[in-house]
Amino acid sequence: MRIVLCTALYGVVLTQAMCPSGCKCTTDDRHLVRCDDAPLGDIPSLLDPRTKTLSMSNCTLNHLDPDVLELYPDLEFLDLSHNELERLDVGIFQYQTKLRVLRLHENNLSHVQRGSLAGLTQLQVTLPIAFIWI
């Protein structure tokens, strides 16, 4: 009985530790993380690797770290809108093969490199096209 209780408590503590301040994380099978309006500056690297939905709207992001994105291969929905992103590099989403929705509107995107969205066959992107060089 003690082992089961300790394991359950460890799971709760671990889940809470993986949810940054200013974010809301679900512990159910939806694997949802909402960090909207949290001034994080970067995508957190200690989220549940099974995260399917990650919303980071208005988080002062100015770049995307491919090493951090690699940690979340199950992403289906990624909201990066209302940030300060200026470019999308080649292969930045190469590990997000399940990604269906990518929100990029209201950023400072000026360069989307050819191949930055390669392999994302189910993707729907919301992104204003004006002033982007490919």
N, C-alpha and C positions, 0 to 999 in steps of 0.2 A: 504494500500500500504506500509506504514511504517513497519508494522508487518511482512509482507512477506519479505521485504528487510532485516530487522534485522535478521529474521530467516535464510535467505540465507547466510548472512555474518557470522552469528554464526556458521553455518555448515562448511563454508570455514575455519574459524579460528580454530574450533575444529579439523577438518581434519589435518590442518597444525600442530597443537599442538601435535597430536598423531603420527606424523612422526618425528622420532629422527634426529638430525643432522647427516649427512652422509648417510642418507637413502633416497630412492625415493618411494613414496607411490601413488598409483592411487586412484582416487575418483570415478571411474566408477564401474560397476558391477563385474569387474574382482577381485577387492580387492587384489591387488598385492603390496607386500612390498619387496624392494630390498635394503639390507644393506651391500652388498658385499664390502669387504675391509675397512669397518668402524670399528675401534678398540673399539667396544662396550663392550666386555667382557661377556655380558649376553644378553639373548633374551629380548628385551624391553617389559615392561608390559603394556604400554599405547597405543598399536597399536589398530586399528579397530578390534573389536572382530569377525567381519565377514571376516577377512583375509583368503584367500584361498591359496595364494602363498606367501611363506616367504623364501627369499634367504639370508642366512647369511654366505656365504662362506668367509673365511679368516677374521674373526671378533675376533680372539683371545678368542674364547669360550673354557673354560676348564671344564665346568659342565653344566648340564641342570637342571633347577629348575622346578619340577613338578607343583608347584603352578602357575607359569607363563604359562607353556604349557596348563594348564587347561583352560586358558582364550581364547584359539583359537581352538574350537572344529570343525570349518569348514575347517581346513587346508587340502588341497589335495596334495600340493607339498611343501616339506621342504628340503632345501639345507643347510646342516651343514658341508659341505666339507671344507677341508683345515683349520681346527681349531686344538685345543689341547685337544679334548675330550678323556678321558681315559676309561670311562665305561658307560654302559647303564643299569640303574637299573630296577628292576621289575616294570611293569606298568607305565613306564615313558611316554608312548604314549597312555595311556588308554582312553583319551578323544578325540584322533584323529582318530575316526572310519572311517572317509572319506579319510584318507591319502592314496594316491596311489603311490607317489614317495618320497623316503627318501634317500637323498645323504649323505653318511657318509665317503666317501673315503678321504684319506690324513689326518687322525686324528691319535691319539696315542692310539686307542682303544686296550685294553688288556683284558677287561672283559665285556662280554655281558651276563647278567644274564638271565637264563631261565625265560621266561615270559615277557621279556622287549618289545617284539613285539607282544604279544598275542592280539588277536582280530582284528588285522590289515589284514583282509582277501583280500583286494585289493592291497596290498603293493608290490612295486618293490623296492628292496634295492640295492644300489651300495655301496659295502663294500668289501675291500680285506679280505680274510678269514685267511690268515696266522697270526699266533701268537695270536689268540683269544681263550680264555678259556670260555667255556660255562658250 
